[in-house]
Every structure is written in structure tokens, then in C-alpha cells.
Amino acid sequence: MVVAGHRTTNSRPFRNIDQLAPGDPILVRADAGTFQYRVTGSRVVEENEVWIVDQQPGHTITLFACHPPGSAQYRYVVFGELAAP
């Protein structure tokens, strides 16, 4: 799963994405239920590094937003894995 969100507009869902740390939970609620992922890492990439939207094998999640807040110069990317398939 790959999810992009805003840090400063449209209700700011990823305002504090840079505060997520390895081991932190990420909860995803869907019609099929609630799924818990665990953060495995993060990194800052250039705005043109579109590989971050490529889905990865396995049960993974990628979250990303512009970085720093209010700028589109970089992307802050958080990676995670499903905690209990």
C-alpha cells in the first residue's frame, strides 16, 4: 500500500510524519477491517524520486509527504510492514 498525504493543507493528515520512528504502529482502517503496520524506517528523497510509489513485495506500506512542511523540494518517506498478517 502506498499513501500520500499533505503536511500543511487539506486537513494536514501527515503533518507530523517525520515524528514516526521504527516500531511505531500505523493503523489502517478499511471495509475489510483494521490493519496494523509497524514502521521499519524512513528517509528524505528528492521530489523527482518517483520509485517511492512502486509497490513492494509482501505486506508493506509506504507513506510520504512533502518535506519540509510548506515546501515541495523533498519528500519524507516512511516504510512499514504488516505487524500480523
TIVO-2410 file (N, C-alpha, C; in nm, 3 decimals):
# residues 85
REC num residu      c1      c2      c3 atome chaine
REC   1      M   0.085  -0.117   0.000     N      A
REC   1      M   0.000   0.000   0.000    CA      A
REC   1      M   0.089   0.123   0.000     C      A
REC   2      V   0.051   0.221  -0.080     N      A
REC   2      V   0.124   0.347  -0.087    CA      A
REC   2      V   0.024   0.459  -0.064     C      A
REC   3      V   0.054   0.549   0.031     N      A
REC   3      V  -0.037   0.657   0.065    CA      A
REC   3      V   0.041   0.788   0.071     C      A
REC   4      A  -0.008   0.888   0.000     N      A
REC   4      A   0.049   1.023   0.006    CA      A
REC   4      A  -0.045   1.113   0.084     C      A
REC   5      G   0.011   1.207   0.156     N      A
REC   5      G  -0.072   1.300   0.233    CA      A
REC   5      G  -0.005   1.435   0.244     C      A
REC   6      H  -0.083   1.534   0.279     N      A
REC   6      H  -0.033   1.671   0.293    CA      A
REC   6      H   0.013   1.697   0.436     C      A
REC   7      R   0.109   1.789   0.449     N      A
REC   7      R   0.158   1.829   0.580    CA      A
REC   7      R   0.102   1.964   0.623     C      A
REC   8      T   0.062   2.048   0.527     N      A
REC   8      T   0.018   2.183   0.564    CA      A
REC   8      T  -0.117   2.222   0.506     C      A
REC   9      T  -0.177   2.140   0.420     N      A
REC   9      T  -0.307   2.173   0.360    CA      A
REC   9      T  -0.400   2.052   0.368     C      A
REC  10      N  -0.524   2.073   0.330     N      A
REC  10      N  -0.623   1.964   0.321    CA      A
REC  10      N  -0.630   1.881   0.449     C      A
REC  11      S  -0.644   1.945   0.560     N      A
REC  11      S  -0.657   1.889   0.696    CA      A
REC  11      S  -0.526   1.832   0.750     C      A
REC  12      R  -0.416   1.847   0.680     N      A
REC  12      R  -0.281   1.813   0.728    CA      A
REC  12      R  -0.268   1.672   0.784     C      A
REC  13      P  -0.313   1.568   0.712     N      A
REC  13      P  -0.310   1.433   0.770    CA      A
REC  13      P  -0.170   1.382   0.802     C      A
REC  14      F  -0.068   1.429   0.731     N      A
REC  14      F   0.069   1.382   0.755    CA      A
REC  14      F   0.157   1.492   0.813     C      A
REC  15      R   0.098   1.584   0.885     N      A
REC  15      R   0.173   1.697   0.942    CA      A
REC  15      R   0.296   1.651   1.018     C      A
REC  16      N   0.284   1.547   1.099     N      A
REC  16      N   0.394   1.502   1.184    CA      A
REC  16      N   0.454   1.369   1.138     C      A
REC  17      I   0.451   1.342   1.009     N      A
REC  17      I   0.504   1.217   0.955    CA      A
REC  17      I   0.650   1.196   0.996     C      A
REC  18      D   0.725   1.305   1.010     N      A
REC  18      D   0.866   1.295   1.045    CA      A
REC  18      D   0.889   1.256   1.191     C      A
REC  19      Q   0.784   1.245   1.269     N      A
REC  19      Q   0.798   1.202   1.408    CA      A
REC  19      Q   0.778   1.051   1.425     C      A
REC  20      L   0.740   0.982   1.317     N      A
REC  20      L   0.727   0.837   1.325    CA      A
REC  20      L   0.866   0.774   1.335     C      A
REC  21      A   0.878   0.672   1.419     N      A
REC  21      A   1.007   0.607   1.442    CA      A
REC  21      A   0.991   0.456   1.426     C      A
REC  22      P   1.100   0.386   1.396     N      A
REC  22      P   1.091   0.240   1.383    CA      A
REC  22      P   1.021   0.177   1.503     C      A
REC  23      G   0.927   0.087   1.471     N      A
REC  23      G   0.848   0.020   1.574    CA      A
REC  23      G   0.715   0.086   1.602     C      A
REC  24      D   0.697   0.212   1.563     N      A
REC  24      D   0.569   0.280   1.585    CA      A
REC  24      D   0.460   0.212   1.503     C      A
REC  25      P   0.338   0.206   1.556     N      A
REC  25      P   0.228   0.146   1.481    CA      A
REC  25      P   0.170   0.242   1.378     C      A
REC  26      I   0.122   0.186   1.268     N      A
REC  26      I   0.045   0.258   1.167    CA      A
REC  26      I  -0.084   0.179   1.151     C      A
REC  27      L  -0.197   0.239   1.184     N      A
REC  27      L  -0.326   0.171   1.173    CA      A
REC  27      L  -0.398   0.215   1.047     C      A
REC  28      V  -0.446   0.117   0.972     N      A
REC  28      V  -0.521   0.143   0.850    CA      A
REC  28      V  -0.659   0.080   0.868     C      A
REC  29      R  -0.762   0.165   0.860     N      A
REC  29      R  -0.899   0.115   0.872    CA      A
REC  29      R  -0.962   0.109   0.733     C      A
REC  30      A  -1.021  -0.005   0.701     N      A
REC  30      A  -1.086  -0.026   0.571    CA      A
REC  30      A  -1.211  -0.108   0.593     C      A
REC  31      D  -1.291  -0.126   0.489     N      A
REC  31      D  -1.412  -0.206   0.500    CA      A
REC  31      D  -1.381  -0.349   0.546     C      A
REC  32      A  -1.265  -0.400   0.508     N      A
REC  32      A  -1.227  -0.537   0.543    CA      A
REC  32      A  -1.176  -0.550   0.686     C      A
REC  33      G  -1.157  -0.438   0.755     N      A
REC  33      G  -1.109  -0.443   0.893    CA      A
REC  33      G  -1.002  -0.340   0.920     C      A
REC  34      T  -0.939  -0.352   1.036     N      A
REC  34      T  -0.830  -0.264   1.075    CA      A
REC  34      T  -0.700  -0.342   1.067     C      A
REC  35      F  -0.600  -0.282   1.003     N      A
REC  35      F  -0.473  -0.349   0.981    CA      A
REC  35      F  -0.364  -0.268   1.050     C      A
REC  36      Q  -0.277  -0.338   1.122     N      A
REC  36      Q  -0.169  -0.270   1.192    CA      A
REC  36      Q  -0.035  -0.300   1.126     C      A
REC  37      Y   0.033  -0.193   1.090     N      A
REC  37      Y   0.167  -0.200   1.035    CA      A
REC  37      Y   0.263  -0.146   1.140     C      A
REC  38      R   0.391  -0.177   1.125     N      A
REC  38      R   0.496  -0.123   1.212    CA      A
REC  38      R   0.596  -0.049   1.124     C      A
REC  39      V   0.635   0.070   1.168     N      A
REC  39      V   0.735   0.148   1.095    CA      A
REC  39      V   0.867   0.073   1.097     C      A
REC  40      T   0.929   0.059   0.978     N      A
REC  40      T   1.060  -0.006   0.968    CA      A
REC  40      T   1.171   0.093   0.937     C      A
REC  41      G   1.135   0.212   0.890     N      A
REC  41      G   1.237   0.312   0.860    CA      A
REC  41      G   1.179   0.430   0.787     C      A
REC  42      S   1.264   0.528   0.761     N      A
REC  42      S   1.222   0.648   0.690    CA      A
REC  42      S   1.343   0.709   0.621     C      A
REC  43      R   1.314   0.797   0.526     N      A
REC  43      R   1.422   0.870   0.458    CA      A
REC  43      R   1.364   0.989   0.385     C      A
REC  44      V   1.450   1.084   0.354     N      A
REC  44      V   1.415   1.201   0.275    CA      A
REC  44      V   1.470   1.179   0.134     C      A
REC  45      V   1.385   1.202   0.033     N      A
REC  45      V   1.427   1.184  -0.106    CA      A
REC  45      V   1.397   1.311  -0.185     C      A
REC  46      E   1.458   1.320  -0.301     N      A
REC  46      E   1.433   1.432  -0.392    CA      A
REC  46      E   1.289   1.424  -0.444     C      A
REC  47      E   1.233   1.537  -0.481     N      A
REC  47      E   1.093   1.541  -0.526    CA      A
REC  47      E   1.069   1.461  -0.654     C      A
REC  48      N   1.172   1.432  -0.730     N      A
REC  48      N   1.155   1.357  -0.855    CA      A
REC  48      N   1.180   1.207  -0.840     C      A
REC  49      E   1.202   1.159  -0.721     N      A
REC  49      E   1.227   1.016  -0.698    CA      A
REC  49      E   1.094   0.941  -0.688     C      A
REC  50      V   1.038   0.911  -0.804     N      A
REC  50      V   0.906   0.851  -0.810    CA      A
REC  50      V   0.905   0.702  -0.776     C      A
REC  51      W   1.021   0.641  -0.756     N      A
REC  51      W   1.025   0.500  -0.717    CA      A
REC  51      W   0.952   0.477  -0.585     C      A
REC  52      I   0.934   0.581  -0.507     N      A
REC  52      I   0.868   0.563  -0.377    CA      A
REC  52      I   0.723   0.519  -0.391     C      A
REC  53      V   0.662   0.538  -0.508     N      A
REC  53      V   0.523   0.493  -0.527    CA      A
REC  53      V   0.515   0.350  -0.580     C      A
REC  54      D   0.627   0.288  -0.608     N      A
REC  54      D   0.626   0.149  -0.652    CA      A
REC  54      D   0.589   0.059  -0.535     C      A
REC  55      Q   0.492  -0.027  -0.556     N      A
REC  55      Q   0.456  -0.120  -0.450    CA      A
REC  55      Q   0.569  -0.221  -0.432     C      A
REC  56      Q   0.591  -0.260  -0.309     N      A
REC  56      Q   0.695  -0.355  -0.275    CA      A
REC  56      Q   0.634  -0.493  -0.253     C      A
REC  57      P   0.713  -0.598  -0.270     N      A
REC  57      P   0.659  -0.732  -0.243    CA      A
REC  57      P   0.627  -0.749  -0.094     C      A
REC  58      G   0.535  -0.838  -0.065     N      A
REC  58      G   0.499  -0.863   0.074    CA      A
REC  58      G   0.390  -0.768   0.121     C      A
REC  59      H   0.373  -0.763   0.250     N      A
REC  59      H   0.269  -0.681   0.312    CA      A
REC  59      H   0.333  -0.555   0.367     C      A
REC  60      T   0.353  -0.458   0.279     N      A
REC  60      T   0.423  -0.336   0.318    CA      A
REC  60      T   0.335  -0.213   0.299     C      A
REC  61      I   0.379  -0.106   0.362     N      A
REC  61      I   0.312   0.024   0.347    CA      A
REC  61      I   0.420   0.130   0.329     C      A
REC  62      T   0.391   0.226   0.244     N      A
REC  62      T   0.477   0.341   0.224    CA      A
REC  62      T   0.391   0.466   0.239     C      A
REC  63      L   0.432   0.555   0.327     N      A
REC  63      L   0.365   0.683   0.346    CA      A
REC  63      L   0.461   0.792   0.302     C      A
REC  64      F   0.410   0.897   0.234     N      A
REC  64      F   0.501   1.006   0.201    CA      A
REC  64      F   0.428   1.138   0.193     C      A
REC  65      A   0.507   1.244   0.215     N      A
REC  65      A   0.455   1.380   0.213    CA      A
REC  65      A   0.568   1.474   0.176     C      A
REC  66      C   0.532   1.594   0.136     N      A
REC  66      C   0.633   1.694   0.103    CA      A
REC  66      C   0.716   1.726   0.228     C      A
REC  67      H   0.840   1.770   0.203     N      A
REC  67      H   0.931   1.799   0.313    CA      A
REC  67      H   1.026   1.909   0.271     C      A
REC  68      P   1.055   2.004   0.357     N      A
REC  68      P   0.995   2.027   0.488    CA      A
REC  68      P   0.852   2.080   0.473     C      A
REC  69      P   0.779   2.088   0.583     N      A
REC  69      P   0.641   2.135   0.574    CA      A
REC  69      P   0.633   2.271   0.502     C      A
REC  70      G   0.542   2.278   0.407     N      A
REC  70      G   0.523   2.401   0.330    CA      A
REC  70      G   0.610   2.410   0.207     C      A
REC  71      S   0.696   2.312   0.184     N      A
REC  71      S   0.785   2.311   0.068    CA      A
REC  71      S   0.763   2.182  -0.010     C      A
REC  72      A   0.782   2.187  -0.141     N      A
REC  72      A   0.772   2.067  -0.224    CA      A
REC  72      A   0.910   2.021  -0.273     C      A
REC  73      Q   1.016   2.071  -0.209     N      A
REC  73      Q   1.151   2.041  -0.254    CA      A
REC  73      Q   1.188   1.894  -0.236     C      A
REC  74      Y   1.146   1.833  -0.126     N      A
REC  74      Y   1.179   1.694  -0.095    CA      A
REC  74      Y   1.053   1.618  -0.057     C      A
REC  75      R   1.068   1.488  -0.037     N      A
REC  75      R   0.960   1.403   0.015    CA      A
REC  75      R   1.012   1.331   0.139     C      A
REC  76      Y   0.930   1.328   0.242     N      A
REC  76      Y   0.962   1.249   0.361    CA      A
REC  76      Y   0.887   1.118   0.345     C      A
REC  77      V   0.959   1.007   0.350     N      A
REC  77      V   0.902   0.876   0.322    CA      A
REC  77      V   0.917   0.786   0.444     C      A
REC  78      V   0.808   0.719   0.480     N      A
REC  78      V   0.808   0.623   0.591    CA      A
REC  78      V   0.771   0.487   0.535     C      A
REC  79      F   0.847   0.386   0.575     N      A
REC  79      F   0.824   0.248   0.530    CA      A
REC  79      F   0.776   0.165   0.648     C      A
REC  80      G   0.688   0.068   0.620     N      A
REC  80      G   0.639  -0.020   0.726    CA      A
REC  80      G   0.602  -0.157   0.673     C      A
REC  81      E   0.586  -0.250   0.766     N      A
REC  81      E   0.544  -0.386   0.733    CA      A
REC  81      E   0.425  -0.424   0.819     C      A
REC  82      L   0.340  -0.510   0.765     N      A
REC  82      L   0.223  -0.556   0.837    CA      A
REC  82      L   0.268  -0.628   0.963     C      A
REC  83      A   0.209  -0.592   1.077     N      A
REC  83      A   0.251  -0.648   1.205    CA      A
REC  83      A   0.202  -0.792   1.222     C      A
REC  84      A   0.081  -0.822   1.177     N      A
REC  84      A   0.025  -0.957   1.193    CA      A
REC  84      A  -0.064  -0.987   1.074     C      A
REC  85      P  -0.011  -1.060   0.975     N      A
REC  85      P  -0.094  -1.089   0.855    CA      A
REC  85      P  -0.217  -1.172   0.886     C      A
***
